[in-house]
Structure formats: structure tokens, C-alpha cells
Amino acid sequence: MNTFQAATVTRLYRVIADQIAGRIRAGEFPRGGRLPSERELAEQLQVSRASIREALIALEIEGYVEVRVGTGVFVTASREASAPATYATPGQDGIGPFDLLEARMLIEPECAGMAAQHGSPAQIAAIRDAHEGMSLGNSPGRHDREFHNAIAAACGNAAVAASVAHLWDLTQTSPVYSRMEDYFVDTKVWAIAHAEHQRILTAIQARDPIRARHAMHAHLLGILARLREDFGDENGAPQWCAAR
């Protein structure tokens, strides 16, 4: 009996990464040479710079390039290199970091507004504790997730809370997102995130759903904007980037 093959969805950044890898293997970009800037690649391929960023990170994980923040992206594979094995297990490489962040922008601002309306005193205390833990502890990333999940738990809707938790699971199992964090998340970034969290917490404590919604939206929009900064401009001057 004939059977169908399972259908798979190839994401745009994966298509871009495969195209660039093919040109590297063909010798169009020599080992040690610098790739065109993200801006140039985006113009040539007619895609967003966010998709280019995801593709370049994927190529670095696969060993084709080296990212030097503030300088550019340099080829590390030789012309004779064969295609390396895929960098992620099935189910982990299908959603890019920017898709995940955009999905969070659709859900989490409304979730913050609902928490301001429906959160119990104990639930709001849990949000505050997660916020304070982020400033005091040695694992800000863990407290960051606890903060957002505590807001979700306080929203009064179990389906929304589960959706937020699932998006965070997808984010934390994404090799591309993890590599972005390695480059761009430092103590200065956490200080910015902590200040943004404070505005969200203050609005929720004030039972102000409009301000809570806007504060969360501004926080997530800031993450997107910072992640879209270039690795380096045309002259190789460093660019400051941030995540989370």
C-alpha cells in the first residue's frame, strides 16, 4: 500500500540560509571573506533584515560563517565543504525568533491588561516577587520567564496562560534564539528589561489595564527593535543590540 510522505513547512529564513550555504559551497564567497551586509543581502533577496538575521545565525550554528558583532559575518567553510547536518531536531527549527516575538506581541499585551483587571492579590504578589528576583538573583533569564508567566497566570484565562507558556517553551528550545541571546544579552540588557518590567508591574498594581497593555507592548516592541540592529554597519563600526 502506498503511503504519503509527511508534509513539512520550510520557513523563509531556512530557505535563505540554504541559498547562502549553496553559494558558499560553490565558492562564490571564499573562506575568510566577509559576506555582504545584512542590508545588502535583504535587498538582493527581497526579504526583511529580520529573516536575514535568522538565516545568518542558523548558518553560524551549522559552521558556515562566523558572526563578529560590530564587524560583520565572515565565511568559515571552504568551497569543498559538504552540507552539514541540520542544526536542530524536528519541531525545533520551524519557527524563527522574530515570528515567536511577534506572536508574543499579539498575546502578552492583552494578557497584561487582563491581569490588571482580574489578578488576585496573591497573583500580583507573585508578579512582584518574580520582578524583584530578576534584579537580585544570578539567573535573570529564569526570573524573566517567571515574571511573564506570573502575569499570564493572573489574567484569568487558562487558555491564554497556556499559550504564553507554550510560546516561551518554543523560544527556549530554539537554537537560533539561544545564539542571539549569547551575543546580545548582557547586564546592560537585563537592566533595560528590568526597567520595562517595572512599568508593567506598576500598571498592574494600579489596576490600570490600558497602561499595563501599553507597557507590555512597548517592552516587546523594544525587544524586536533591538534585535533588528545590524551586526555591523558598512564601515564595521560596532552597533549596540539587545534582546529580551
C-alpha positions as CSV (number, residue, x, y, z in Angstrom):
1,M,0.0,0.0,0.0
2,N,1.4,3.4,-1.0
3,T,1.7,6.0,1.8
4,F,2.1,9.7,1.6
5,Q,5.2,11.4,2.9
6,A,4.6,13.7,5.9
7,A,4.3,17.3,4.7
8,T,6.8,19.8,6.1
9,V,6.8,23.6,6.1
10,T,10.1,25.3,5.3
11,R,10.4,28.7,6.9
12,L,11.7,31.6,4.9
13,Y,14.9,32.0,7.0
14,R,15.7,28.3,6.3
15,V,15.3,28.9,2.5
16,I,17.6,31.9,2.7
17,A,20.2,30.0,4.7
18,D,20.2,27.2,2.2
19,Q,20.7,29.7,-0.7
20,I,23.7,31.3,1.0
21,A,25.2,28.0,2.0
22,G,24.9,26.8,-1.6
23,R,26.8,29.8,-2.8
24,I,29.5,29.3,-0.2
25,R,29.9,25.7,-1.3
26,A,30.1,26.9,-4.9
27,G,33.0,29.2,-4.0
28,E,31.2,32.4,-4.6
29,F,32.0,33.6,-1.1
30,P,35.6,32.4,-0.3
31,R,36.7,31.2,3.1
32,G,37.8,34.1,5.3
33,G,35.9,36.6,3.2
34,R,33.2,38.8,4.5
35,L,29.6,38.3,3.4
36,P,27.6,41.3,2.1
37,S,26.0,43.3,4.9
38,E,22.5,42.3,6.1
39,R,21.1,45.3,4.4
40,E,22.6,44.3,1.0
41,L,21.5,40.7,1.4
42,A,18.0,41.8,2.3
43,E,17.9,44.0,-0.8
44,Q,19.3,41.2,-3.1
45,L,16.9,38.6,-1.8
46,Q,13.9,40.9,-1.4
47,V,13.3,39.8,2.2
48,S,13.3,41.5,5.6
49,R,16.5,42.0,7.5
50,A,15.0,40.0,10.4
51,S,14.8,37.0,8.1
52,I,18.5,37.6,7.0
53,R,19.5,37.8,10.7
54,E,17.8,34.4,11.5
55,A,19.4,32.8,8.4
56,L,22.9,34.1,9.3
57,I,22.6,32.8,12.9
58,A,21.5,29.4,11.5
59,L,24.5,29.3,9.2
60,E,26.8,30.1,12.1
61,I,25.4,27.2,14.1
62,E,26.0,24.9,11.1
63,G,29.6,26.1,10.7
64,Y,29.4,28.0,7.5
65,V,30.1,31.5,8.9
66,E,31.4,33.3,12.0
67,V,29.4,36.4,13.3
68,R,31.6,39.2,14.6
69,V,29.3,41.7,16.2
70,G,30.4,45.2,15.2
71,T,32.4,43.9,12.2
72,G,30.3,41.6,10.1
73,V,29.8,38.0,9.1
74,F,32.8,36.0,7.7
75,V,32.9,32.7,5.8
76,T,34.5,29.8,7.7
77,A,33.6,26.9,5.4
78,S,35.7,26.1,2.4
79,R,34.4,25.6,-1.2
80,E,34.8,21.9,-0.8
81,A,32.6,21.7,2.3
82,S,29.7,19.4,2.2
83,A,26.3,20.3,3.5
84,P,26.4,19.8,7.3
85,A,23.7,18.1,9.2
86,T,20.7,20.2,10.2
87,Y,21.3,22.0,13.5
88,A,18.0,21.3,15.2
89,T,15.8,18.4,15.9
90,P,12.4,18.1,14.1
91,G,9.9,20.6,15.5
92,Q,12.6,23.0,16.9
93,D,13.8,24.7,13.7
94,G,10.4,25.5,12.1
95,I,9.7,28.8,13.9
96,G,12.1,31.7,13.8
97,P,12.8,34.0,16.8
98,F,11.0,37.0,15.2
99,D,7.9,35.0,14.5
100,L,7.9,34.0,18.1
101,L,8.3,37.6,19.3
102,E,5.5,38.8,17.0
103,A,3.3,36.1,18.4
104,R,4.1,37.2,21.9
105,M,3.1,40.8,20.9
106,L,-0.3,39.5,19.8
107,I,-1.0,37.8,23.2
108,E,1.0,39.2,26.0
109,P,-0.1,42.9,26.0
110,E,-3.8,41.8,26.3
111,C,-2.7,39.3,28.9
112,A,-1.2,42.1,31.0
113,G,-4.3,44.2,30.7
114,M,-6.4,41.2,31.8
115,A,-4.1,40.6,34.8
116,A,-4.6,44.2,35.9
117,Q,-8.3,43.6,35.9
118,H,-8.6,40.1,37.2
119,G,-5.4,39.3,39.1
120,S,-5.8,38.4,42.8
121,P,-3.6,40.0,45.4
122,A,-1.6,36.7,45.7
123,Q,-1.2,36.6,41.9
124,I,0.0,40.2,41.7
125,A,2.4,39.5,44.6
126,A,3.8,36.6,42.5
127,I,4.4,39.0,39.7
128,R,6.2,41.4,42.0
129,D,8.3,38.6,43.5
130,A,9.5,37.5,40.0
131,H,10.3,41.1,39.2
132,E,12.4,41.5,42.3
133,G,14.1,38.2,41.9
134,M,15.3,39.3,38.4
135,S,17.2,42.2,40.0
136,L,18.6,40.2,42.9
137,G,19.3,36.7,41.5
138,N,22.1,35.2,39.4
139,S,19.6,33.8,36.9
140,P,17.8,36.7,35.4
141,G,16.5,34.7,32.4
142,R,14.7,32.3,34.8
143,H,13.1,35.2,36.6
144,D,12.3,36.9,33.3
145,R,10.2,33.9,32.3
146,E,8.6,33.6,35.8
147,F,7.6,37.3,35.5
148,H,5.8,36.8,32.2
149,N,4.3,33.5,33.2
150,A,3.1,35.1,36.5
151,I,1.3,37.7,34.5
152,A,-0.3,35.1,32.3
153,A,-1.4,33.1,35.4
154,A,-3.1,36.3,36.7
155,C,-5.0,37.0,33.5
156,G,-8.0,34.8,34.5
157,N,-8.0,32.8,31.3
158,A,-6.3,29.3,31.3
159,A,-6.1,29.1,27.5
160,V,-4.3,32.4,27.3
161,A,-1.9,31.4,30.1
162,A,-1.2,28.1,28.4
163,S,-0.5,29.9,25.1
164,V,2.0,32.2,26.8
165,A,3.8,29.2,28.4
166,H,3.9,27.4,25.1
167,L,5.5,30.4,23.3
168,W,8.2,30.6,26.0
169,D,8.8,26.8,25.6
170,L,9.3,27.3,21.8
171,T,11.6,30.2,22.4
172,Q,13.8,28.4,24.9
173,T,14.2,25.4,22.7
174,S,15.2,27.4,19.6
175,P,18.9,27.2,18.8
176,V,18.7,30.4,16.8
177,Y,17.2,32.4,19.6
178,S,19.7,30.9,22.1
179,R,22.6,32.1,19.9
180,M,21.1,35.6,19.6
181,E,21.0,35.7,23.4
182,D,24.6,34.6,23.6
183,Y,25.5,37.7,21.5
184,F,23.2,40.3,22.7
185,V,22.0,39.7,26.3
186,D,24.3,41.1,29.0
187,T,23.9,43.0,32.3
188,K,23.0,46.3,30.5
189,V,20.2,44.5,28.6
190,W,18.8,43.0,31.8
191,A,18.8,46.4,33.3
192,I,16.7,47.7,30.5
193,A,14.4,44.7,30.7
194,H,14.1,45.2,34.5
195,A,13.1,48.9,34.0
196,E,10.5,47.9,31.4
197,H,9.1,45.2,33.7
198,Q,8.8,47.8,36.5
199,R,6.5,49.8,34.3
200,I,4.4,46.8,33.6
201,L,4.2,45.8,37.2
202,T,3.3,49.3,38.3
203,A,0.4,49.4,35.9
204,I,-0.9,46.0,37.0
205,Q,-0.6,47.0,40.7
206,A,-2.6,50.2,39.9
207,R,-5.3,48.1,38.3
208,D,-4.9,50.1,35.1
209,P,-5.4,47.7,32.1
210,I,-4.8,50.3,29.4
211,R,-1.4,51.3,30.9
212,A,-0.5,47.6,31.5
213,R,-1.3,46.7,28.0
214,H,0.7,49.6,26.6
215,A,3.7,48.9,28.9
216,M,3.9,45.3,27.8
217,H,3.5,46.3,24.1
218,A,6.3,48.8,24.5
219,H,8.5,46.2,26.1
220,L,8.1,43.6,23.4
221,L,8.4,46.2,20.6
222,G,11.6,47.3,22.2
223,I,12.9,43.7,22.0
224,L,12.1,43.5,18.3
225,A,13.7,46.8,17.5
226,R,16.9,46.0,19.4
227,L,17.2,42.6,17.8
228,R,16.9,44.1,14.3
229,E,20.0,46.2,14.8
230,D,22.8,45.2,12.4
231,F,25.8,43.0,13.4
232,G,27.9,45.8,12.0
233,D,27.4,48.7,9.6
234,E,29.1,49.2,6.2
235,N,32.3,50.6,7.9
236,G,32.5,47.9,10.5
237,A,31.5,50.2,13.3
238,P,30.0,48.5,16.3
239,Q,26.3,48.5,16.8
240,W,24.6,48.1,20.2
241,C,22.0,45.5,20.3
242,A,19.8,44.0,23.0
243,A,17.3,41.2,23.5
244,R,14.6,40.1,25.8
